[in-house]
Amino acid sequence: MKAHCAGGLLALLAICACAGESTPPEAPPPREEYPIRLDAVERIVAIGDLHGDLAATRAALRIAGAIDSADGWTGGDLVIVQTGDIFDRGHNEAEV
């Protein structure tokens, strides 16, 4: 069994144990591999939780060199990876 599947199987067994079932339901088939390959880029910037905070998002993008003071893209081939919540607590979720 692959390591990334083990956690899911353990969680499934725990759910079945709590529900009083003696055997877990049949596991889904293994996830297909996604052969996506992107061309190499000079810079990748990861930004975490934005939480609908437009001012903080703009600040992070400016620090990364992705946008200028008028919010125009200046990043060229820069790749931004957003790794956390976009929606959650802020008041500007749609704008973000």
FIVO-436631 format. One record per residue: residue in one letter; x, y, z of N, C-alpha, C in turn. Coordinates in steps of 0.2 Angstrom, whole numbers, plus 5000, padded with zeros to 4 digits. Example, Ala and Ser with C-alpha at 12.3 -4.5 7.8 and 13.67 -1.06 7.14 Angstrom:
2
A506649725039506249785039506649845039
S506449895035506849955036506450005039
END
This chain:
96
M500449945000500050005000500450065000
K500350114996500750174996500650215002
A501150255004501150295010500550345010
H500450375005499950425005499250405005
C499150335004498450305005498350285012
A498850275016498850245023498450285027
G498550355027498150395032497450395030
G497250395024496550385022496150325025
L496550265024496350205026496250205034
L496750225037496650235045496050275047
A495950325043495350375045494750335043
L494650295038494150255036493950205041
L494450175043494450115049494150155055
A494450205057494150245063493450265063
I493250285057492550305056492150245057
C492350185054491950125054491850105061
A492450105065492450085072491950125076
C491950195075491550235079490750225077
A490650205071489950185069489750115070
G490150075073489950015075489949965070
E490249975064490249935058490849885059
S490749825058491249775059491749775053
T491549785047492049795041491949855038
P492549885036492449945032492149935025
P491849985022491649985015492249975011
E492049955005492649945000492950004998
A493650004998494050064997493950084989
P493950154988493950174981494550154977
P494450154971495050134967495650184968
P496250164967496850214968496750274963
R496950334966496950394962497450384956
E497150414950497550404944498150464945
E498750444942499250494942499050544937
Y499250614938499150664934499850684931
P499950664925500550684922500650754919
I500550804924500550874922501250894923
R501550924918502250954918502251024916
L502551064919502551134917503251154915
D503351194911503951224909504251254915
A504951254916505251284921505251354921
V505151384927505151464927505651484932
E505851544931506351574935506151584942
R505551604944505351614950504651584952
I504551554958503951534960503851564967
V503251604968503151634975502551594978
A502551574984502051544987501751594992
I501051604992500751644997500251605001
G500251615007499751575011499051595012
D498751595018498051615019497951685017
L497551695013497351765011496751795015
H496251745017495751765021495351825019
G495251835012494851895010495151955012
D495751965013496052025015496452055009
L496052105006496352125000496952165000
A497052205006497652245007498252205008
A498152155012498752105013498852065007
T498352055003498552014996498952064992
R498652124991499052174987499752184989
A499852184996500552194999500952134997
A500752074998501152014996501352014989
L500852024985500952024978501452084976
R501452134979501952194977502652174980
I502652144986503352124989503652064984
A503152024981503451974977503651994970
G503452064969503652094962503152074957
A502552044959502052024954501552084951
I501452134955501052184953501352254955
D501152304951501352374953500852414957
S500952474958500552514963499852524960
A499752514954499052514951498752444950
D499052394953498852324952498952294946
G499352324941499552294935500052244936
W500052184932500452134932501152154930
T501652144934502352154933502852094934
G502552044935502851984937503151944931
G503051964925503251924919503051854919
D503551804920503451734920503351704927
L503351754932503251734939502651694940
V502751634944502151594945501951604953
I501351624954501051634961500751564963
V500851544968500551484971500151504977
Q499551494977499151514983499051454987
T499251444993499251384997498751375003
G498351425004497851425010497251455008
D496851475013496151495012496151565008
I495751575003495551635000494951665004
F494451625005493851645008493851615015
D493651655020493651635027493451695031
R493851745032493651785037493651865035
G493951875029493951945027493351965024
H493352035022492752065019492752075012
N493352055009493452075002493652004998
E493251954999493451894996493351894989
A492851924986492751924979493251964975
E493552014978494052054975494652024975
V494851984981495451944981495451894976
END
